[in-house]
Amino acid sequence: MPEIICVSPVDGREVARRNTASGTKIDEALRHAREAQRRWAAVPLEERIAAVMSGVEALGAMNEDIVSELALQMGRPVRYGGEFRGVEERARHMASIAPTALAPLAPEAKEGFRRMVKREPLGIVLVIAPWNYPYLTAINSIVPALIAGNAVILKHAAQTILVGERFQQAFDRASLPKGLFTHLLLSHEDTARMLAHGAVDHVNFTGSVAGGKAIEKAAAGSFTSLGLELGGKDPAYVRPDAKFDHAVENLVDGAFFNSGQCCCGIERIYVHQAVHDRFVEAYAELTRRYVLGNPLDQATTLGPMAHLRFADLVRRQTSEALAKGAQGLIDMKSFPANAKGTPYLAPQVLTKVDHAMSVMVDESFGPVVGIMKVGSDEEAISLMNDSPYGLTASIWSSDTDAAEVIGDRIETGTVFMNRCDYLDPALAWTGVKETGRGTSLSEIGYGMLTRPKSFHLRHGV
């Protein structure tokens, strides 16, 4: 059977090696999931919520070990403490709104009839999770799917294969029905076959545009519903009335946290000419304070990228921009750990950039950001929309009304003002254009994980 091997970006050691599931094991998991889901859907909502949250608590109890595991698997520094705070926030919010979100919808009363629309679970939800925020992205789908009465099969990324095992341990400790939650080690071919055969009822995928297209192709004709969060090139616009220090600090963090490997991380910044030069100087100065090194060291603030090929992509984009006239403000030699042929990549700030450069239009997903000068809101809006992607966009201003007006014109799933790189579980998490389709979290997210069933009951006859 094919093997899945996780190699650490920290030092090249092999972290884990696992065999993919056999056809027999896959069929068995699907059968158990289908059987367990039918029983689970009949369990009262309050009991489902309690059981799922017990699993979340069991996951939190492992966090001390999980933090160092994450550093080894994908390079995030241990000083940041892992992902459990966000996992808990999202899980608790989705649990708290479930009674309302899943309650029947009742139209205006009509004499002689009882009418309602109930929310029924879809059946089996396949969650295909990425490596960059392996717990946070997975929890977005797993918790509401289970609470809504579905079974869940989790296929986790090869780079963070231990995360899938941790989820399995946590939900096993919560004593969920056998087969209701299953982590399966699947090859791309096995995943495609499952989708082609209509073996699951819904897929939530977070990953590349190419990956999303492959899933759509595999599921064609099966009528399996899809939720796709794909690529991004999230912009920021700094207006003259922005709170300057706040904007600089948060936009540096928004671009370089997790080595820039964030779904909604800042990849391009447009700054009004009135504050541009001052902003660029302050931004570069703060960026130079990062400490690139071993993520297991508490002093490290920037770890390696998750894989050499990701770092090499950013290096190519940066080199192309410099060759076309961009100016790099960060001396890479000031970061001793930075070295070609390794995943260790220092942060870079580029000015004199334009949209003829790949770094301003193609996803980087790494520690590089381009900063462009603009003369007006109108110019900023035009440039922000000049992208095939649309996940989030941030506006930095003291004028809330202006930010909303600008936000109305930006082609994106989420508009931020004076913050970035954050996911609020009370709001719909969604994208436009090649960023994908579908929604997770919020009450709308529950709608993606259930189907409406109408009751039209005539009485008194």
C-alpha positions in Angstrom: 0.0 0.0 0.0 1.2 3.6 -0.6 2.8 5.3 2.3 2.3 8.8 3.7 5.5 10.3 5.1 5.8 13.5 7.1 9.3 15.0 6.9 10.0 17.9 9.3 11.0 21.2 7.8 12.9 21.9 11.1 15.7 19.5 10.4 14.6 17.0 7.8 13.9 14.2 10.2 11.0 11.8 9.5 8.2 12.6 11.9 5.7 9.9 10.9 5.3 7.2 8.3 1.9 5.6 7.7 0.3 3.3 5.2 -2.8 4.6 3.4 -6.1 2.8 4.1 -6.9 -0.3 2.1 -10.0 -0.5 -0.1 -11.5 -2.9 2.5 -10.8 -0.5 5.4 -12.3 2.4 3.4 -15.5 0.5 2.6 -15.7 -0.6 6.3 -15.3 3.0 7.5 -18.1 4.2 5.1 -20.4 1.5 6.2 -19.9 2.2 9.9 -20.2 5.9 9.3 -23.6 5.4 7.6 -24.9 3.1 10.3 -23.7 5.4 13.1 -25.1 8.5 11.5 -28.6 7.1 11.4 -28.5 6.5 15.1 -26.7 9.7 15.9 -29.3 11.8 14.0 -32.0 10.5 16.4 -30.0 11.6 19.5 -31.4 14.8 21.1 -29.5 17.9 20.0 -28.5 18.8 23.6 -26.8 15.4 24.0 -25.0 15.7 20.6 -23.6 19.1 21.6 -22.4 17.7 25.0 -20.7 14.7 23.4 -19.0 16.8 20.7 -17.8 19.4 23.2 -16.4 16.6 25.3 -14.3 15.7 22.3 -13.1 19.3 22.0 -12.1 19.3 25.7 -10.2 16.0 25.2 -8.3 17.7 22.4 -7.5 20.6 24.6 -6.1 18.3 27.2 -3.4 17.2 24.7 -2.4 20.7 23.8 1.0 20.7 25.6 2.1 17.8 23.4 0.4 19.1 20.3 2.3 22.4 20.3 5.7 20.7 19.8 4.2 18.2 17.4 3.0 21.1 15.2 6.4 22.8 15.3 8.0 19.6 14.1 5.4 18.9 11.4 5.0 22.4 9.8 7.4 24.8 11.5 5.3 27.1 13.6 7.2 28.4 16.7 6.2 26.8 20.0 6.2 30.3 21.6 2.7 30.9 20.0 1.2 28.0 21.9 -0.6 26.1 19.2 -4.2 26.6 18.0 -6.5 25.4 20.8 -7.6 28.9 21.9 -9.1 29.5 18.4 -10.4 25.9 18.2 -12.3 26.3 21.5 -13.7 29.7 20.5 -15.1 28.4 17.2 -16.4 25.2 18.7 -18.1 26.9 21.6 -19.7 29.5 19.3 -21.1 26.9 16.9 -22.4 24.8 19.9 -24.1 27.9 21.4 -25.9 28.8 18.2 -26.9 25.3 17.2 -30.4 25.3 18.9 -31.4 28.4 17.0 -29.6 27.6 13.7 -31.0 24.1 13.6 -34.5 24.9 14.8 -37.4 24.4 12.4 -38.4 27.4 10.3 -42.1 28.2 10.7 -43.8 30.4 8.1 -46.7 32.6 9.0 -49.5 30.7 10.6 -52.2 29.3 8.3 -55.5 28.1 9.7 -56.0 24.4 9.4 -52.3 23.6 8.7 -49.1 23.0 10.5 -46.2 24.1 8.3 -42.5 24.0 9.0 -39.1 23.4 7.4 -36.8 21.2 9.4 -33.0 21.0 9.0 -32.0 17.4 8.4 -28.3 16.2 8.4 -26.8 15.5 5.0 -25.3 12.1 6.0 -21.6 11.7 5.7 -19.4 14.7 5.6 -15.8 14.3 4.2 -13.4 17.0 5.6 -10.2 17.4 3.6 -8.0 19.6 5.8 -4.8 21.5 5.1 -1.5 21.7 7.0 -1.2 25.4 7.6 -3.7 25.6 10.4 -4.5 22.0 10.7 -6.7 22.1 13.8 -8.5 25.4 13.2 -9.4 24.7 9.6 -10.7 21.2 10.4 -12.7 22.3 13.5 -14.7 24.7 11.3 -16.4 21.7 9.7 -16.0 18.9 12.1 -17.8 20.4 15.1 -20.9 21.8 13.3 -21.2 18.7 11.1 -21.3 16.4 14.1 -23.6 18.7 16.1 -26.0 18.9 13.1 -26.3 15.1 13.1 -23.8 14.0 10.4 -21.0 11.5 10.5 -17.5 12.8 9.7 -14.6 11.3 7.8 -11.4 13.3 8.1 -8.7 13.2 5.5 -5.8 15.2 6.8 -2.8 16.6 5.0 0.3 14.5 4.7 2.4 17.3 6.3 0.3 17.2 9.5 -0.7 13.6 9.6 -0.4 13.4 13.4 -3.2 16.0 13.6 -5.7 13.5 12.2 -4.6 11.0 14.8 -5.1 13.5 17.6 -8.6 14.2 16.5 -9.4 10.5 16.4 -8.0 10.1 20.0 -10.1 13.1 21.2 -13.4 11.9 19.8 -12.8 8.3 20.9 -12.3 9.6 24.4 -15.6 11.4 24.1 -17.3 8.0 23.5 -19.0 9.0 20.2 -20.8 6.1 18.5 -18.3 3.8 16.7 -17.7 5.0 13.2 -19.3 8.4 13.6 -15.9 10.1 13.4 -13.1 8.5 11.5 -9.7 9.7 10.5 -8.8 7.9 7.2 -5.4 7.9 5.6 -6.4 8.3 1.9 -4.4 8.7 -1.3 -5.6 11.2 -3.9 -6.8 8.3 -6.0 -8.8 6.8 -3.2 -10.3 10.1 -2.4 -11.3 10.6 -6.1 -12.9 7.1 -6.2 -15.0 7.9 -3.1 -16.3 11.1 -4.6 -16.9 9.5 -8.0 -19.0 6.8 -6.4 -21.1 9.2 -4.3 -19.9 7.5 -1.1 -20.2 10.7 0.9 -22.8 13.4 0.9 -20.8 16.6 1.3 -17.1 17.6 1.0 -15.4 20.5 2.8 -12.0 21.1 1.3 -9.4 23.7 2.1 -6.5 23.9 -0.2 -5.3 25.0 -3.6 -7.3 26.1 -6.6 -5.9 23.1 -8.5 -7.0 20.8 -5.6 -10.5 22.3 -5.7 -10.8 21.7 -9.4 -9.7 18.1 -9.0 -12.4 17.6 -6.3 -15.1 19.2 -8.5 -14.0 16.9 -11.4 -14.0 13.8 -9.2 -17.4 14.5 -7.8 -19.0 15.4 -11.2 -22.3 13.6 -11.7 -22.5 12.3 -8.1 -24.5 15.3 -6.8 -22.2 15.5 -3.8 -22.3 19.0 -2.4 -19.1 20.9 -2.0 -17.6 23.6 0.2 -14.3 24.9 -1.2 -11.9 27.4 0.4 -9.1 27.7 -2.1 -6.4 30.3 -2.9 -6.1 33.9 -1.8 -4.1 37.1 -2.3 -5.6 39.2 0.5 -5.1 42.9 0.2 -4.9 45.8 2.7 -5.5 49.5 2.1 -4.1 52.1 4.5 -5.9 55.4 4.3 -4.4 58.7 5.5 -6.7 58.7 8.5 -5.5 55.3 9.8 -4.2 54.9 13.3 -0.6 54.7 12.1 1.2 52.6 14.7 -1.7 50.2 15.0 -1.8 49.7 11.2 1.9 49.0 11.0 2.0 46.6 13.8 -1.0 44.6 12.7 -0.1 44.5 9.1 3.4 43.2 9.8 1.9 40.5 11.9 -0.8 39.8 9.3 1.8 39.3 6.6 4.4 37.2 8.5 2.7 35.3 11.2 3.1 31.5 10.6 5.8 32.4 8.0 3.0 34.0 5.9 1.3 30.6 5.6 -2.2 31.9 6.5 -5.3 31.5 4.4 -6.2 35.1 5.1 -2.7 36.5 5.6 -1.8 39.9 4.1 0.0 39.4 0.7 -0.2 42.9 -0.7 -0.6 46.4 0.8 -1.8 49.6 -0.9 -0.9 52.8 1.1 -2.2 56.3 0.4 0.6 58.6 -0.9 0.1 60.9 2.1 1.5 58.3 4.5 3.3 55.9 2.1 6.9 56.8 2.8 6.5 56.9 6.5 4.6 53.7 6.5 7.1 51.8 4.4 10.0 52.9 6.7 8.2 51.9 9.9 7.0 48.6 8.3 10.4 47.5 7.3 11.9 48.5 10.6 9.5 46.3 12.5 9.9 43.4 10.1 13.7 43.4 10.8 13.0 42.5 14.4 11.8 38.9 13.5 14.0 36.1 14.8 14.2 33.3 12.1 15.2 30.0 13.5 14.3 26.6 15.0 10.7 26.7 16.0 11.3 24.6 19.1 13.4 27.5 20.5 11.3 29.9 22.6 13.3 32.9 21.2 12.2 32.1 17.6 9.4 34.3 16.2 9.6 33.0 12.6 10.1 29.3 11.8 10.8 27.6 8.6 8.2 27.2 5.9 6.4 23.8 5.9 8.3 22.5 2.9 11.3 23.5 0.7 9.1 23.8 -2.4 7.0 26.4 -0.7 10.0 28.5 0.2 11.4 28.1 -3.3 8.2 29.5 -4.8 8.5 32.6 -2.7 12.2 32.9 -3.7 11.2 32.7 -7.4 8.5 35.4 -7.0 10.8 37.7 -5.1 13.7 37.3 -7.6 11.3 38.0 -10.5 10.1 41.2 -8.8 13.6 42.4 -8.1 14.6 41.7 -11.7 11.6 43.8 -12.9 12.6 46.8 -10.7 11.2 46.1 -7.3 13.2 47.1 -4.3 13.8 44.8 -1.4 14.0 46.6 2.0 15.2 43.7 4.1 18.8 42.5 4.0 18.5 38.8 4.0 22.1 38.4 5.3 20.9 39.9 8.6 19.0 36.6 9.2 21.7 33.9 9.6 19.3 31.0 9.4 18.1 32.1 5.9 19.6 29.8 3.4 18.8 28.6 -0.1 18.1 24.9 -0.3 16.3 25.0 3.0 12.7 25.9 4.1 14.2 28.7 6.3 13.2 31.9 4.6 13.6 35.5 6.0 10.8 37.9 5.6 11.0 40.4 2.7 9.2 43.7 2.1 9.1 44.9 -1.5 8.4 48.4 -2.8 8.3 49.8 -6.3 6.1 46.8 -7.2 3.2 46.6 -9.7 0.7 44.1 -11.0 3.0 43.0 -13.8 4.9 41.1 -11.0 3.8 37.6 -9.9 4.3 38.6 -6.2 1.4 41.1 -6.5 -1.1 38.9 -8.3 -0.3 35.2 -7.7 -0.6 33.6 -4.3 2.7 33.5 -2.4 1.7 31.9 0.9 5.0 32.9 2.4 6.9 35.7 4.2 6.9 38.3 1.4 4.7 41.3 0.9 4.6 44.0 -1.7 3.6 47.6 -0.8 2.3 50.0 -3.5 1.6 53.7 -3.3 -2.0 54.9 -4.3 -3.5 58.3 -4.7 -7.1 57.7 -3.8 -9.7 55.3 -2.5 -10.8 54.7 -6.1 -7.3 53.5 -7.1 -7.0 51.3 -4.1 -10.3 49.6 -4.8 -9.4 49.0 -8.4 -6.1 47.4 -7.4 -7.6 45.3 -4.7 -10.1 43.9 -7.1 -7.4 43.2 -9.7 -7.1 39.6 -8.6 -8.6 36.2 -9.4 -9.1 35.6 -5.6 -11.4 37.0 -2.9 -11.2 35.7 0.6 -10.6 38.8 2.8 -9.6 42.4 2.5 -8.7 44.9 5.2 -9.2 48.7 5.4 -7.2 50.8 7.8 -9.1 54.0 8.7 -10.7 56.0 11.4 -13.9 56.4 9.3 -16.2 53.4 9.7 -18.7 54.7 7.2 -16.0 55.2 4.6 -14.7 51.7 5.3 -18.2 50.2 4.7 -18.7 52.1 1.5 -15.3 50.9 0.2 -16.0 47.4 1.5 -19.2 47.3 -0.5 -17.1 47.6 -3.7 -14.4 45.1 -2.9 -14.8 41.7 -4.4 -14.2 39.6 -1.3 -15.8 37.3 1.2 -14.9 39.3 4.3 -14.2 43.0 4.8 -12.1 43.9 7.8 -11.5 47.4 9.3 -8.5 47.9 11.5 -7.8 44.2 11.8 -6.8 41.3 9.5 -5.9 37.7 9.5 -8.7 36.7 11.8 -11.8 34.5 11.6 -14.9 35.5 13.6 -17.0 32.3 14.0 -20.2 34.4 14.3 -19.7 35.6 10.7 -19.9 33.5 7.5 -16.5 32.4 6.3 -16.7 32.4 2.5 -14.9 33.5 -0.6 -15.6 34.7 -4.2 -14.0 34.1 -7.6 -11.3 31.4 -7.5 -11.2 31.4 -3.7 -14.0 29.0 -3.8 -17.7 28.3 -3.0 -19.7 27.6 0.0 -19.7 28.8 3.6 -18.5 27.6 7.0 -19.2 28.8 10.5 -22.0 31.1 11.6 -25.7 30.1 11.3 -25.2 30.1 7.5 -22.5 27.4 7.9 -25.1 25.1 9.5 -27.2 25.5 6.3 -24.3 24.0 4.3 -24.3 20.9 6.5 -28.0 20.2 6.5 -30.8 19.9 4.0 -34.3 21.5 4.3 -37.3 19.1 4.7 -40.7 20.7 4.5 -43.8 19.6 6.4 -47.2 20.6 5.1 -49.7 19.0 7.6 -53.4 19.6 7.1 -55.4 18.8 10.2 -59.1 18.9 11.1 -60.2 16.9 8.1 
